[in-house]
Amino acid sequence: MKGKTCPVPVIETKNFLEGKTVDAIEVIVDDLTASENVRRFLGSKGYSTSVAEESGIYRIEGFRDEVSFAAVPVERKSLVYIDGETMGRGSEELGRILMRAFFNTVKELEVRPWRMIFINSGVKLVASDSDYLNILKDIEGVGIEIIACGTCLDYYHLKEKIGVGRVSNMFEIVTSFNEATNVIRP
């Protein structure tokens, strides 16, 4: 899948696996982000994975363990969706104050969200020079996964400046919405 940008490698891997029993798979890509996304996708489908890189070519190998995948009871999975730099509409200054209060509250919750997704200008909040960097690191430290849209990071020239969380793609973002039992949008 050389020359294909995310989420295409993940989607093509998904399509290849659909309706088949595949014990071993090898996917070759030429992009670090694509390799990480394919590796995570295979992991989510029960594969043990390894990634080898040579001269900018990434070889992702997945092997399915001989384990019975029994149905797991559905747990509550709250997802936080951040698509801007402020909370609410109106005063930007107030919106920044509210966003900081929101983040401080999230990390103190007894039942915490499973994941926070940052898209569009919201990705500016996960940048290494963000005013929210420390609180978001604290949030990640209590076990809440932080992911940021790779296309959005590219658009704002922030992919190399991500300070917290990890780069993701639209396939994983949409899958997260689908898996969530509820979505919180501050």
TIRO-464229 format. One record per atom (N, C-alpha, C, O): residue in three letters; x, y, z. Coordinates in steps of 0.05 Angstrom, whole numbers, padded with zeros to 5 digits, always signed. Example, Ala and Ser with C-alpha at 12.3 -4.5 7.8 and 13.67 -1.06 7.14 Angstrom:
! residues 2
Ala+00264-00114+00156
Ala+00246-00090+00156
Ala+00264-00066+00156
Ala+00285-00066+00169
Ser+00257-00045+00142
Ser+00273-00021+00143
Ser+00258+00001+00157
Ser+00268+00023+00161
This chain:
! residues 186
Met+00017-00024+00000
Met+00000+00000+00000
Met+00017+00025+00000
Met+00011+00045+00013
Lys+00039+00024-00014
Lys+00057+00046-00016
Lys+00043+00069-00030
Lys+00028+00065-00049
Gly+00049+00094-00021
Gly+00038+00118-00034
Gly+00010+00124-00026
Gly-00002+00142-00038
Lys-00002+00109-00007
Lys-00030+00114+00001
Lys-00030+00127+00028
Lys-00016+00118+00047
Thr-00045+00149+00031
Thr-00047+00163+00056
Thr-00070+00153+00073
Thr-00089+00141+00063
Cys-00068+00158+00099
Cys-00089+00150+00117
Cys-00115+00164+00111
Cys-00114+00188+00103
Pro-00137+00151+00114
Pro-00141+00125+00126
Pro-00141+00101+00106
Pro-00148+00079+00114
Val-00132+00106+00081
Val-00134+00085+00060
Val-00121+00058+00068
Val-00134+00038+00065
Pro-00096+00058+00079
Pro-00085+00032+00087
Pro-00101+00017+00108
Pro-00103-00008+00106
Val-00113+00031+00127
Val-00129+00018+00147
Val-00155+00007+00134
Val-00163-00016+00140
Ile-00167+00023+00117
Ile-00192+00014+00104
Ile-00187-00010+00086
Ile-00202-00029+00086
Glu-00165-00009+00071
Glu-00159-00032+00053
Glu-00152-00057+00069
Glu-00159-00079+00061
Thr-00139-00054+00092
Thr-00133-00076+00109
Thr-00159-00088+00120
Thr-00163-00112+00120
Lys-00177-00071+00129
Lys-00203-00079+00139
Lys-00218-00094+00118
Lys-00229-00116+00123
Asn-00219-00083+00093
Asn-00233-00096+00071
Asn-00222-00123+00065
Asn-00236-00142+00058
Phe-00195-00125+00066
Phe-00182-00151+00060
Phe-00190-00172+00080
Phe-00195-00195+00073
Leu-00192-00164+00106
Leu-00198-00183+00127
Leu-00227-00190+00129
Leu-00234-00211+00140
Glu-00244-00173+00119
Glu-00273-00176+00122
Glu-00283-00203+00112
Glu-00278-00210+00089
Gly-00297-00217+00129
Gly-00309-00243+00121
Gly-00290-00266+00118
Gly-00297-00287+00108
Lys-00265-00262+00126
Lys-00245-00283+00124
Lys-00234-00290+00151
Lys-00235-00274+00170
Thr-00223-00314+00153
Thr-00207-00322+00177
Thr-00178-00321+00168
Thr-00169-00339+00153
Val-00164-00301+00177
Val-00136-00298+00169
Val-00119-00300+00194
Val-00122-00284+00213
Asp-00101-00319+00195
Asp-00084-00323+00218
Asp-00059-00306+00218
Asp-00048-00299+00239
Ala-00050-00298+00194
Ala-00026-00282+00192
Ala-00030-00262+00168
Ala-00041-00269+00148
Ile-00020-00238+00172
Ile-00023-00218+00151
Ile+00002-00200+00152
Ile+00014-00195+00173
Glu+00010-00191+00128
Glu+00032-00172+00126
Glu+00022-00149+00109
Glu+00011-00152+00087
Val+00026-00124+00120
Val+00019-00100+00106
Val+00044-00083+00103
Val+00059-00079+00122
Ile+00048-00072+00079
Ile+00072-00056+00074
Ile+00063-00028+00067
Ile+00047-00024+00048
Val+00073-00008+00081
Val+00066+00020+00076
Val+00092+00037+00076
Val+00113+00027+00085
Asp+00090+00061+00066
Asp+00114+00079+00065
Asp+00110+00104+00082
Asp+00121+00125+00075
Asp+00094+00101+00103
Asp+00088+00125+00120
Asp+00086+00115+00149
Asp+00072+00096+00155
Leu+00101+00129+00167
Leu+00101+00121+00195
Leu+00073+00122+00207
Leu+00065+00103+00221
Thr+00058+00143+00202
Thr+00031+00145+00214
Thr+00013+00123+00204
Thr-00001+00111+00220
Ala+00015+00116+00178
Ala-00001+00094+00167
Ala+00007+00068+00181
Ala-00010+00051+00187
Ser+00033+00064+00186
Ser+00041+00039+00198
Ser+00030+00037+00227
Ser+00021+00015+00235
Glu+00030+00059+00241
Glu+00020+00059+00269
Glu-00010+00054+00268
Glu-00021+00039+00285
Asn-00025+00066+00249
Asn-00053+00062+00248
Asn-00061+00034+00240
Asn-00080+00023+00251
Val-00047+00022+00221
Val-00052-00006+00213
Val-00046-00024+00236
Val-00061-00043+00242
Arg-00023-00019+00250
Arg-00016-00036+00273
Arg-00038-00035+00295
Arg-00046-00056+00305
Arg-00048-00011+00301
Arg-00069-00009+00321
Arg-00095-00023+00312
Arg-00108-00036+00327
Phe-00102-00019+00286
Phe-00125-00032+00275
Phe-00123-00063+00278
Phe-00142-00076+00288
Leu-00100-00074+00270
Leu-00097-00103+00272
Leu-00098-00112+00302
Leu-00110-00132+00308
Gly-00087-00096+00320
Gly-00088-00102+00348
Gly-00117-00103+00358
Gly-00124-00119+00374
Ser-00133-00084+00348
Ser-00162-00083+00356
Ser-00177-00107+00346
Ser-00199-00113+00356
Lys-00166-00120+00326
Lys-00180-00144+00314
Lys-00168-00170+00325
Lys-00174-00192+00315
Gly-00151-00168+00346
Gly-00141-00192+00359
Gly-00115-00202+00349
Gly-00107-00225+00355
Tyr-00101-00186+00334
Tyr-00075-00195+00323
Tyr-00052-00185+00341
Tyr-00053-00163+00351
Ser-00032-00202+00345
Ser-00007-00193+00357
Ser+00009-00181+00334
Ser+00010-00193+00312
Thr+00021-00158+00338
Thr+00033-00144+00315
Thr+00063-00138+00321
Thr+00072-00136+00343
Ser+00077-00134+00299
Ser+00104-00124+00300
Ser+00108-00106+00275
Ser+00095-00111+00254
Val+00125-00086+00278
Val+00131-00068+00256
Val+00161-00067+00252
Val+00176-00063+00272
Ala+00169-00069+00227
Ala+00198-00067+00221
Ala+00200-00045+00199
Ala+00185-00044+00180
Glu+00220-00027+00203
Glu+00224-00005+00184
Glu+00251-00008+00171
Glu+00271-00014+00185
Glu+00252-00004+00145
Glu+00277-00004+00131
Glu+00275+00016+00108
Glu+00259+00012+00090
Ser+00291+00036+00108
Ser+00293+00056+00087
Ser+00265+00069+00082
Ser+00258+00074+00059
Gly+00251+00075+00103
Gly+00225+00088+00100
Gly+00202+00070+00092
Gly+00180+00080+00087
Ile+00206+00044+00091
Ile+00185+00025+00085
Ile+00179+00010+00110
Ile+00197-00001+00124
Tyr+00154+00009+00117
Tyr+00145-00004+00142
Tyr+00130-00030+00136
Tyr+00111-00030+00120
Arg+00139-00051+00149
Arg+00127-00077+00145
Arg+00113-00084+00171
Arg+00126-00089+00192
Ile+00086-00086+00170
Ile+00070-00092+00194
Ile+00062-00121+00191
Ile+00049-00129+00171
Glu+00069-00137+00211
Glu+00060-00165+00211
Glu+00041-00170+00233
Glu+00044-00160+00256
Gly+00019-00184+00227
Gly-00001-00190+00247
Gly-00005-00220+00249
Gly-00008-00233+00228
Phe-00006-00231+00273
Phe-00011-00259+00277
Phe-00034-00262+00297
Phe-00033-00250+00319
Arg-00053-00278+00290
Arg-00076-00283+00308
Arg-00069-00306+00327
Arg-00061-00328+00318
Asp-00071-00300+00352
Asp-00067-00321+00372
Asp-00090-00341+00372
Asp-00112-00334+00364
Glu-00084-00365+00380
Glu-00105-00386+00381
Glu-00121-00383+00407
Glu-00118-00400+00424
Val-00136-00362+00408
Val-00152-00356+00432
Val-00181-00353+00424
Val-00187-00342+00402
Ser-00198-00362+00440
Ser-00227-00359+00435
Ser-00235-00331+00442
Ser-00231-00321+00464
Phe-00247-00318+00423
Phe-00257-00290+00428
Phe-00286-00291+00435
Phe-00304-00290+00418
Ala-00291-00293+00461
Ala-00319-00295+00471
Ala-00330-00267+00472
Ala-00316-00247+00473
Ala-00356-00266+00472
Ala-00370-00240+00474
Ala-00364-00227+00500
Ala-00365-00240+00521
Val-00358-00201+00499
Val-00351-00186+00523
Val-00374-00168+00529
Val-00385-00155+00511
Pro-00383-00166+00554
Pro-00405-00148+00560
Pro-00398-00119+00553
Pro-00375-00111+00555
Val-00418-00104+00543
Val-00414-00077+00535
Val-00410-00059+00560
Val-00427-00060+00579
Glu-00389-00044+00560
Glu-00385-00025+00582
Glu-00391+00003+00572
Glu-00391+00009+00548
Arg-00395+00021+00591
Arg-00399+00049+00584
Arg-00373+00061+00573
Arg-00352+00059+00586
Lys-00375+00073+00550
Lys-00351+00085+00537
Lys-00359+00113+00528
Lys-00370+00117+00507
Ser-00352+00132+00545
Ser-00356+00160+00538
Ser-00333+00171+00522
Ser-00310+00165+00528
Leu-00340+00186+00502
Leu-00320+00198+00484
Leu-00323+00228+00485
Leu-00345+00238+00483
Val-00300+00242+00488
Val-00301+00271+00487
Val-00291+00280+00460
Val-00270+00271+00450
Tyr-00306+00298+00447
Tyr-00301+00307+00420
Tyr-00295+00337+00421
Tyr-00313+00353+00427
Ile-00270+00344+00414
Ile-00262+00373+00415
Ile-00256+00381+00386
Ile-00238+00371+00374
Asp-00272+00400+00376
Asp-00268+00409+00348
Asp-00261+00439+00347
Asp-00262+00451+00325
Gly-00253+00451+00369
Gly-00246+00479+00369
Gly-00228+00485+00393
Gly-00222+00468+00410
Glu-00220+00511+00394
Glu-00202+00519+00415
Glu-00216+00529+00440
Glu-00203+00533+00461
Thr-00242+00533+00438
Thr-00257+00544+00461
Thr-00282+00527+00466
Thr-00289+00511+00449
Met-00294+00531+00489
Met-00319+00517+00496
Met-00342+00537+00493
Met-00341+00559+00504
Gly-00362+00529+00477
Gly-00385+00545+00473
Gly-00381+00567+00452
Gly-00359+00569+00440
Arg-00401+00583+00449
Arg-00400+00605+00429
Arg-00402+00632+00444
Arg-00414+00633+00466
Gly-00392+00652+00432
Gly-00393+00679+00445
Gly-00365+00688+00451
Gly-00348+00688+00433
Ser-00360+00696+00475
Ser-00333+00707+00482
Ser-00312+00685+00481
Ser-00314+00664+00493
Glu-00291+00691+00465
Glu-00268+00672+00463
Glu-00254+00670+00490
Glu-00245+00648+00498
Glu-00251+00692+00504
Glu-00237+00692+00530
Glu-00253+00674+00549
Glu-00240+00657+00563
Leu-00279+00677+00551
Leu-00295+00660+00568
Leu-00293+00631+00558
Leu-00292+00613+00575
Gly-00294+00626+00532
Gly-00292+00599+00521
Gly-00266+00585+00529
Gly-00266+00561+00534
Arg-00244+00600+00531
Arg-00218+00588+00540
Arg-00219+00582+00570
Arg-00209+00561+00578
Ile-00232+00599+00585
Ile-00235+00594+00614
Ile-00252+00569+00618
Ile-00245+00552+00635
Leu-00274+00567+00604
Leu-00291+00544+00606
Leu-00278+00518+00597
Leu-00281+00497+00610
Met-00262+00520+00576
Met-00247+00496+00566
Met-00228+00486+00587
Met-00226+00462+00592
Arg-00213+00504+00600
Arg-00194+00496+00621
Arg-00210+00484+00644
Arg-00201+00463+00655
Ala-00232+00495+00652
Ala-00248+00484+00674
Ala-00259+00456+00666
Ala-00260+00438+00683
Phe-00267+00453+00641
Phe-00276+00427+00631
Phe-00254+00406+00634
Phe-00259+00385+00645
Phe-00230+00413+00624
Phe-00208+00394+00626
Phe-00201+00387+00655
Phe-00196+00364+00661
Asn-00200+00407+00672
Asn-00195+00402+00700
Asn-00216+00384+00713
Asn-00209+00368+00730
Thr-00241+00387+00705
Thr-00262+00370+00716
Thr-00261+00342+00705
Thr-00264+00323+00720
Val-00255+00339+00679
Val-00254+00312+00667
Val-00234+00294+00682
Val-00240+00271+00687
Lys-00210+00305+00689
Lys-00190+00288+00702
Lys-00198+00280+00730
Lys-00187+00261+00741
Glu-00217+00294+00742
Glu-00226+00288+00769
Glu-00250+00270+00771
Glu-00257+00261+00792
Leu-00262+00264+00748
Leu-00286+00248+00748
Leu-00281+00220+00758
Leu-00259+00209+00754
Glu-00300+00208+00772
Glu-00297+00181+00782
Glu-00299+00162+00758
Glu-00283+00143+00756
Val-00319+00166+00741
Val-00322+00150+00717
Val-00313+00168+00694
Val-00327+00187+00686
Arg-00290+00162+00684
Arg-00277+00180+00664
Arg-00283+00171+00636
Arg-00289+00148+00631
Pro-00282+00190+00617
Pro-00284+00183+00589
Pro-00261+00164+00581
Pro-00240+00164+00593
Trp-00266+00148+00561
Trp-00246+00129+00551
Trp-00227+00143+00532
Trp-00203+00135+00531
Arg-00236+00162+00517
Arg-00219+00174+00497
Arg-00228+00203+00492
Arg-00252+00210+00495
Met-00208+00220+00484
Met-00214+00247+00476
Met-00203+00250+00447
Met-00180+00243+00442
Ile-00220+00260+00429
Ile-00213+00263+00401
Ile-00211+00293+00396
Ile-00230+00308+00402
Phe-00189+00302+00384
Phe-00185+00329+00376
Phe-00184+00331+00346
Phe-00167+00318+00333
Ile-00202+00347+00334
Ile-00202+00351+00305
Ile-00204+00381+00299
Ile-00206+00398+00317
Asn-00201+00387+00273
Asn-00202+00415+00263
Asn-00183+00432+00281
Asn-00161+00423+00288
Ser-00192+00456+00288
Ser-00173+00474+00303
Ser-00170+00464+00332
Ser-00153+00474+00346
Gly-00185+00444+00340
Gly-00181+00432+00367
Gly-00154+00419+00370
Gly-00144+00417+00392
Val-00141+00411+00347
Val-00115+00399+00349
Val-00094+00419+00359
Val-00073+00410+00369
Lys-00100+00445+00358
Lys-00081+00465+00368
Lys-00077+00461+00398
Lys-00056+00469+00409
Leu-00097+00449+00412
Leu-00095+00446+00441
Leu-00076+00424+00449
Leu-00066+00424+00472
Val-00069+00406+00431
Val-00050+00384+00437
Val-00021+00391+00428
Val-00003+00374+00431
Ala-00017+00414+00417
Ala+00009+00422+00408
Ala+00028+00427+00431
Ala+00019+00434+00453
Ser+00054+00425+00426
Ser+00074+00427+00447
Ser+00075+00455+00460
Ser+00085+00459+00482
Asp+00064+00475+00445
Asp+00064+00503+00456
Asp+00037+00511+00466
Asp+00032+00535+00471
Ser+00018+00492+00469
Ser-00009+00498+00478
Ser-00010+00506+00508
Ser+00005+00495+00524
Asp-00027+00525+00514
Asp-00032+00532+00542
Asp-00045+00510+00558
Asp-00045+00510+00582
Tyr-00056+00490+00544
Tyr-00070+00467+00557
Tyr-00052+00442+00559
Tyr-00061+00422+00569
Leu-00027+00444+00550
Leu-00010+00420+00548
Leu-00008+00405+00575
Leu-00011+00381+00576
Asn-00003+00419+00597
Asn+00001+00406+00623
Asn-00024+00392+00632
Asn-00023+00369+00642
Ile-00047+00405+00630
Ile-00072+00393+00639
Ile-00079+00369+00622
Ile-00089+00349+00632
Leu-00073+00371+00596
Leu-00079+00348+00578
Leu-00060+00325+00584
Leu-00067+00301+00582
Lys-00035+00331+00591
Lys-00016+00309+00600
Lys-00027+00296+00625
Lys-00025+00272+00629
Asp-00038+00312+00644
Asp-00050+00301+00668
Asp-00073+00283+00661
Asp-00076+00261+00673
Ile-00090+00292+00642
Ile-00113+00276+00634
Ile-00103+00249+00622
Ile-00114+00228+00629
Glu-00083+00250+00605
Glu-00072+00226+00593
Glu-00060+00208+00615
Glu-00062+00184+00614
Gly-00048+00221+00635
Gly-00036+00206+00658
Gly-00056+00191+00675
Gly-00048+00171+00688
Val-00081+00199+00675
Val-00101+00184+00690
Val-00115+00163+00673
Val-00134+00150+00682
Gly-00105+00159+00649
Gly-00114+00137+00632
Gly-00134+00143+00610
Gly-00145+00125+00598
Ile-00138+00169+00605
Ile-00156+00177+00583
Ile-00139+00179+00558
Ile-00120+00195+00558
Glu-00146+00165+00538
Glu-00131+00165+00513
Glu-00137+00191+00497
Glu-00160+00199+00495
Ile-00116+00204+00487
Ile-00119+00228+00472
Ile-00109+00223+00444
Ile-00086+00214+00439
Ile-00127+00228+00424
Ile-00119+00224+00396
Ile-00125+00250+00381
Ile-00145+00264+00387
Ala-00109+00255+00361
Ala-00112+00280+00345
Ala-00112+00272+00315
Ala-00097+00255+00306
Cys-00130+00285+00300
Cys-00133+00280+00272
Cys-00107+00287+00257
Cys-00098+00310+00258
Gly-00095+00268+00243
Gly-00071+00273+00228
Gly-00074+00293+00206
Gly-00056+00309+00201
Thr-00096+00291+00191
Thr-00101+00311+00170
Thr-00103+00339+00181
Thr-00093+00358+00169
Cys-00116+00342+00204
Cys-00119+00368+00217
Cys-00091+00378+00226
Cys-00085+00402+00223
Leu-00075+00361+00238
Leu-00049+00369+00247
Leu-00032+00378+00223
Leu-00017+00397+00224
Asp-00034+00363+00200
Asp-00020+00371+00176
Asp-00030+00399+00166
Asp-00013+00416+00159
Tyr-00056+00403+00166
Tyr-00067+00428+00157
Tyr-00056+00452+00172
Tyr-00050+00473+00161
Tyr-00054+00449+00199
Tyr-00044+00470+00216
Tyr-00014+00469+00220
Tyr-00003+00484+00236
His+00000+00451+00205
His+00029+00448+00207
His+00038+00442+00236
His+00057+00453+00246
Leu+00023+00424+00249
Leu+00029+00417+00277
Leu+00037+00388+00281
Leu+00042+00380+00304
Lys+00038+00372+00260
Lys+00044+00343+00264
Lys+00070+00339+00279
Lys+00072+00320+00295
Glu+00090+00355+00273
Glu+00116+00352+00286
Glu+00117+00365+00313
Glu+00136+00363+00328
Lys+00095+00380+00320
Lys+00094+00394+00346
Lys+00074+00382+00365
Lys+00068+00395+00386
Ile+00064+00358+00360
Ile+00045+00346+00379
Ile+00059+00342+00406
Ile+00080+00329+00407
Gly+00046+00352+00427
Gly+00058+00351+00453
Gly+00045+00331+00472
Gly+00057+00324+00493
Val+00022+00321+00465
Val+00008+00301+00481
Val-00010+00285+00463
Val-00020+00295+00443
Gly-00014+00260+00470
Gly-00031+00242+00454
Gly-00016+00231+00431
Gly+00008+00231+00430
Arg-00032+00221+00412
Arg-00020+00210+00388
Arg-00036+00217+00363
Arg-00059+00226+00365
Val-00024+00214+00340
Val-00036+00221+00315
Val-00054+00198+00307
Val-00047+00174+00310
Ser-00078+00205+00296
Ser-00097+00185+00288
Ser-00107+00191+00259
Ser-00095+00208+00246
Asn-00128+00177+00251
Asn-00139+00181+00224
Asn-00169+00180+00226
Asn-00180+00173+00246
Met-00182+00187+00204
Met-00211+00189+00203
Met-00224+00161+00208
Met-00246+00160+00220
Phe-00212+00140+00198
Phe-00223+00114+00203
Phe-00225+00108+00233
Phe-00246+00099+00243
Glu-00204+00113+00248
Glu-00204+00108+00276
Glu-00223+00127+00290
Glu-00237+00119+00310
Ile-00224+00152+00281
Ile-00242+00171+00293
Ile-00272+00163+00290
Ile-00287+00163+00309
Val-00279+00155+00266
Val-00307+00147+00261
Val-00313+00121+00276
Val-00335+00118+00287
Thr-00294+00103+00277
Thr-00297+00078+00292
Thr-00301+00084+00322
Thr-00317+00071+00335
Ser-00287+00104+00332
Ser-00290+00112+00360
Ser-00318+00123+00365
Ser-00330+00116+00386
Phe-00328+00139+00347
Phe-00356+00149+00350
Phe-00375+00125+00351
Phe-00394+00124+00367
Asn-00371+00106+00334
Asn-00388+00082+00332
Asn-00387+00065+00357
Asn-00407+00054+00365
Glu-00363+00063+00369
Glu-00360+00047+00393
Glu-00369+00061+00419
Glu-00376+00048+00438
Ala-00370+00087+00418
Ala-00377+00102+00442
Ala-00406+00098+00449
Ala-00424+00097+00432
Thr-00411+00096+00475
Thr-00439+00095+00484
Thr-00451+00123+00487
Thr-00476+00126+00486
Asn-00434+00143+00490
Asn-00443+00171+00489
Asn-00420+00189+00482
Asn-00397+00182+00487
Val-00427+00212+00470
Val-00406+00231+00461
Val-00411+00257+00475
Val-00433+00267+00476
Ile-00390+00268+00487
Ile-00391+00294+00501
Ile-00376+00314+00483
Ile-00353+00310+00476
Arg-00391+00335+00476
Arg-00379+00356+00460
Arg-00380+00383+00475
Arg-00401+00396+00476
Pro-00358+00391+00487
Pro-00359+00416+00503
Pro-00361+00441+00485
Pro-00362+00463+00495
